[in-house]
Amino acid sequence: MSQKSKANLLPAIFIISAVVVLVAVGSMYAFSRPDNTLQGQAEVSEYRVSGKVPGRIAEIRVKEGDFVRTGDTLVVLEAPDVEAKMSQARAAENAAAAQNRKAERGARQEQVSAAYEMWQKARAGVDIAEKSYGRMKRLYEQGVVTAQKFDEATAQRNAAVATAKAAKAQYDMARNGAQREDKEAAAAMVDRAKGAVNEVGAYLKETVLLASHDGEVTEIFPQIGELVGTGAPIMNVAIMKDMWVTFNVREDFLSHFAVGQTVEARVPALGDRRVKLKVYYMKDLGSFAAWKATKTTGQFDMKTFEVKAEPLEEVKGLRPGMSVIMDME
């Protein structure tokens, strides 16, 4: 190679070497510089729709993505067992009500009349027995009849009087109706039967599942015709108005956060739209989320905190799961 060629090659080698050194130094600087970008995620409250009674899915009146309002019908279940129990409870209620009416009304008029006739018959027997007793007493005093005959007449008179008293009591009972305790017992049976109807009715209402809060249907688990058990999840509804952003913050960055403080972040999915957030919750995630020091000199293990912040105003288009970025200065 000529001296002229060598002279031309040296500057090129020098330039290439300088570029490699600059790239290496820049890479080392970029990787050694601490990452001051903090990534969080938008989240919302959700409630799970489930029923107290087992049954078969008869209707699903919403689909995923639908917005529902409080009181809207979401799912209708078929529960023939509960419907059968309602029939039994209503039959028991009717029987108890009939017994109560009977106790309140007392005996029928025919029974009262029969008791009255028995009392009158007993009274007539008393009259006859009194007359016989009077004759026997006079004859006994005259010494015409023996003491035994007089005693028999006396016993017949006493028996007739007792019979009349018993007939009078039967008549009074038929006329006055059932005792107060019997009436109270019959009324209590009616209340018990009504309670059973109300209890089964409460379970029957659980076959129609309603939205307990405004929100968006995010997931539907069973299909129409499938059986679901007690408490089995049927769908999830997200309360979109109750939204917040969760950050996992290493404690050396906690100086940027304080409960009640307002911070600014951006949402890449919305074209890096800027949003203002208010910090309202901060909690240690535990030792499992601690950052371990890689050097023994000048470093220490640092814990990670869960920080939650809510938007100061509604952010249109912000959906659960979207990333929210904070650029730490």
C-alpha positions in Angstrom: 0.0 0.0 0.0 1.4 3.4 -0.9 2.1 6.2 1.6 -0.7 8.3 0.0 -3.3 5.5 0.6 -2.2 5.1 4.2 -2.5 8.8 4.8 -6.1 8.8 3.4 -7.1 5.7 5.5 -6.0 7.1 8.9 -8.6 9.9 9.1 -11.4 7.4 8.2 -10.3 5.0 11.0 -10.1 7.9 13.4 -13.7 9.1 12.6 -15.1 5.5 12.9 -13.4 5.0 16.2 -14.8 8.4 17.5 -18.3 7.5 16.5 -18.1 4.1 18.2 -16.8 5.7 21.4 -19.6 8.3 21.3 -22.3 5.7 20.9 -20.9 3.6 23.7 -20.7 6.6 26.0 -24.2 7.7 25.1 -25.6 4.2 25.7 -23.9 4.0 29.1 -25.3 7.3 30.1 -28.8 6.4 28.9 -28.8 3.1 30.8 -27.2 4.5 33.9 -29.6 7.5 34.2 -32.5 6.7 36.5 -35.9 6.1 34.9 -38.1 9.0 36.1 -41.2 7.8 34.3 -43.9 6.3 36.5 -46.6 4.2 35.0 -50.1 3.6 36.5 -53.4 2.1 35.5 -56.9 3.4 35.5 -59.3 1.3 37.5 -63.0 1.4 38.5 -65.3 -0.1 41.1 -67.2 -3.2 40.1 -70.0 -5.2 41.6 -70.9 -8.8 40.9 -74.5 -9.7 40.1 -75.6 -13.0 41.7 -78.8 -14.5 43.1 -79.8 -16.0 46.5 -81.6 -18.9 45.0 -80.4 -21.6 42.5 -82.2 -21.7 39.2 -82.0 -21.8 35.4 -81.2 -18.7 33.3 -84.4 -17.8 31.6 -83.5 -14.4 30.2 -80.5 -12.1 30.0 -81.8 -8.7 29.1 -78.4 -6.9 28.6 -75.2 -7.6 26.8 -71.6 -6.7 27.5 -70.9 -3.0 27.0 -74.5 -1.9 27.8 -75.0 0.9 30.3 -77.6 0.1 33.0 -79.3 2.2 35.5 -80.3 1.4 39.1 -83.4 -0.8 39.1 -83.0 -2.1 35.5 -83.8 -5.8 35.1 -80.6 -7.7 34.2 -81.4 -11.4 34.5 -84.5 -13.5 35.0 -84.2 -17.0 36.6 -86.6 -20.0 36.6 -86.9 -21.5 40.1 -89.8 -24.0 40.1 -88.8 -25.2 43.6 -89.4 -21.7 45.0 -92.7 -21.3 43.2 -93.9 -24.7 44.6 -93.0 -23.5 48.1 -95.0 -20.3 47.5 -98.0 -22.4 46.7 -97.6 -24.4 49.9 -97.2 -21.3 51.9 -100.3 -19.7 50.5 -102.3 -22.8 51.2 -101.1 -22.8 54.8 -102.1 -19.1 55.1 -105.6 -19.8 53.8 -106.1 -22.7 56.3 -104.9 -20.5 59.2 -107.2 -17.7 58.1 -110.2 -20.1 58.0 -109.4 -21.3 61.5 -109.1 -17.8 62.8 -112.5 -16.8 61.3 -114.0 -19.9 62.9 -112.5 -18.9 66.3 -113.7 -15.3 65.9 -117.2 -16.3 64.9 -117.6 -18.9 67.5 -120.1 -21.8 67.2 -122.7 -22.0 64.4 -126.2 -20.9 65.2 -127.4 -24.5 65.0 -124.9 -25.5 67.7 -126.1 -22.6 69.9 -129.7 -23.6 69.5 -128.9 -27.2 70.3 -127.1 -26.2 73.5 -130.0 -24.0 74.5 -132.5 -26.8 74.1 -130.3 -29.1 76.2 -130.2 -26.5 78.9 -134.0 -26.1 78.8 -134.4 -29.9 79.0 -132.1 -30.0 82.1 -134.1 -27.2 83.7 -137.3 -29.1 83.2 -135.7 -32.1 84.8 -134.8 -29.9 87.8 -138.4 -28.9 88.2 -139.6 -32.5 88.2 -136.8 -33.5 90.6 -137.7 -30.7 93.0 -141.4 -31.6 93.1 -140.5 -35.3 93.7 -138.1 -34.3 96.4 -140.8 -32.1 98.1 -143.3 -34.9 98.2 -140.8 -37.4 99.5 -139.8 -35.0 102.2 -143.3 -34.6 103.5 -144.0 -38.4 103.4 -140.7 -39.0 105.1 -141.6 -36.5 107.8 -145.0 -38.3 108.2 -143.2 -41.6 108.5 -144.8 -43.0 105.4 -141.6 -43.7 103.4 -138.3 -45.0 104.5 -135.1 -42.9 104.7 -133.7 -44.7 101.7 -136.5 -43.5 99.5 -136.0 -40.0 100.8 -132.2 -40.2 100.1 -132.9 -41.4 96.5 -135.1 -38.4 95.9 -132.6 -36.1 97.3 -129.8 -37.6 95.1 -132.0 -37.3 92.0 -132.7 -33.6 92.7 -129.0 -32.8 93.2 -128.1 -34.7 90.0 -130.7 -32.8 88.0 -129.4 -29.4 89.4 -125.8 -30.4 88.4 -127.0 -31.4 84.9 -128.7 -28.1 84.5 -125.6 -26.2 85.5 -123.5 -28.2 83.0 -126.0 -27.6 80.2 -126.1 -23.9 81.0 -122.3 -23.7 80.8 -122.3 -25.5 77.4 -124.9 -23.0 76.2 -122.9 -20.0 77.4 -119.7 -21.4 75.8 -121.5 -21.9 72.4 -123.0 -18.4 72.6 -119.7 -16.6 73.6 -117.5 -18.5 71.1 -113.9 -19.6 71.6 -111.9 -18.5 74.6 -109.6 -15.5 74.4 -106.5 -17.7 74.4 -107.9 -19.8 71.5 -108.6 -16.7 69.5 -105.1 -15.4 70.2 -103.6 -18.7 69.1 -105.6 -18.7 65.9 -104.5 -15.1 65.1 -100.8 -16.1 65.8 -101.1 -19.0 63.4 -102.3 -16.5 60.7 -99.3 -14.3 61.4 -97.0 -17.2 61.2 -98.4 -18.3 57.8 -98.1 -14.7 56.5 -94.5 -14.7 57.6 -93.8 -17.9 55.7 -95.5 -16.4 52.6 -93.3 -13.2 52.9 -90.2 -15.3 53.3 -90.8 -17.3 50.2 -91.8 -14.1 48.4 -88.4 -12.6 49.2 -86.7 -15.6 47.6 -89.1 -15.4 44.7 -88.0 -11.7 44.1 -84.4 -13.0 43.9 -85.3 -14.7 40.6 -85.4 -11.3 39.0 -82.0 -9.7 39.4 -81.8 -5.9 39.2 -79.0 -3.4 38.8 -78.0 -2.0 42.2 -76.1 0.9 40.7 -75.6 2.8 37.5 -72.8 1.2 35.5 -71.5 -0.7 32.4 -71.8 -4.4 32.0 -68.3 -5.7 31.6 -68.6 -9.5 31.7 -71.4 -12.0 31.5 -70.5 -15.5 32.6 -73.4 -18.0 32.0 -75.6 -18.5 28.9 -79.4 -18.7 28.7 -80.6 -22.1 29.8 -77.6 -22.8 32.1 -78.1 -23.7 35.8 -76.6 -21.3 38.4 -76.2 -22.0 42.1 -76.7 -19.8 45.1 -74.4 -16.9 45.0 -72.9 -17.9 41.7 -71.6 -14.9 39.7 -73.7 -14.1 36.7 -72.2 -10.8 35.5 -70.0 -7.9 36.5 -71.0 -4.3 36.3 -68.4 -1.5 36.4 -69.3 1.8 38.1 -67.6 4.1 35.6 -68.1 7.2 37.7 -66.1 5.7 40.5 -62.7 5.8 38.7 -59.2 6.2 40.0 -55.6 5.6 39.0 -53.2 3.2 40.8 -49.5 3.7 40.9 -46.9 1.4 42.5 -44.3 3.9 43.7 -40.9 3.1 45.1 -40.3 5.0 48.4 -37.5 7.1 47.0 -40.2 8.7 44.7 -42.8 9.2 47.5 -41.6 12.8 47.9 -43.7 13.6 44.8 -46.8 12.3 46.5 -48.8 13.2 49.6 -52.4 12.4 50.5 -54.5 15.4 49.4 -51.8 16.5 46.9 -52.7 17.2 43.2 -50.4 15.7 40.6 -50.4 15.8 36.8 -50.2 12.8 34.4 -50.8 12.0 30.8 -52.8 9.2 29.1 -51.0 7.8 26.0 -54.3 6.2 24.7 -55.9 9.6 24.6 -53.0 11.3 22.7 -51.0 12.1 25.8 -53.9 14.1 27.2 -53.0 15.8 30.4 -55.1 15.0 33.5 -55.0 16.2 37.1 -55.3 13.7 39.8 -55.8 14.1 43.6 -54.0 11.6 45.8 -56.3 10.0 48.4 -54.8 6.7 49.4 -51.3 5.4 50.1 -50.3 2.0 51.5 -47.2 -0.2 51.9 -47.4 -3.2 49.5 -45.3 -5.4 51.9 -41.9 -7.0 51.8 -42.7 -9.0 48.7 -42.7 -5.8 46.7 -39.5 -4.3 48.2 -36.7 -3.2 45.8 -33.5 -5.0 46.7 -30.2 -3.1 46.7 -27.6 -4.4 44.3 -24.6 -2.8 46.1 -23.6 -2.9 49.7 -22.3 0.7 49.8 -24.6 3.7 49.8 -27.8 1.8 48.9 -30.6 0.2 50.9 -33.7 -1.9 50.3 -36.7 0.3 49.4 -40.3 -0.6 49.8 -43.0 -0.1 47.2 -46.2 1.8 48.0 -49.6 1.6 46.4 -50.8 5.1 45.6 -54.3 5.9 44.4 -55.4 9.1 42.9 -58.8 10.2 41.5 -59.3 12.6 38.6 -60.4 16.0 39.6 -62.9 16.1 36.7 -64.4 13.5 34.4 -61.9 12.4 31.7 -63.9 11.5 28.6 -62.6 8.4 26.9 -60.6 7.1 29.9 -61.3 3.4 30.3 -60.3 0.9 33.0 -56.9 -0.7 32.2 -55.5 2.3 30.3 -52.0 3.4 31.2 -51.5 6.7 33.0 -47.9 8.1 32.9 -46.3 10.5 35.3 -43.0 12.2 34.2 -41.0 12.7 37.4 -38.8 15.7 37.4 
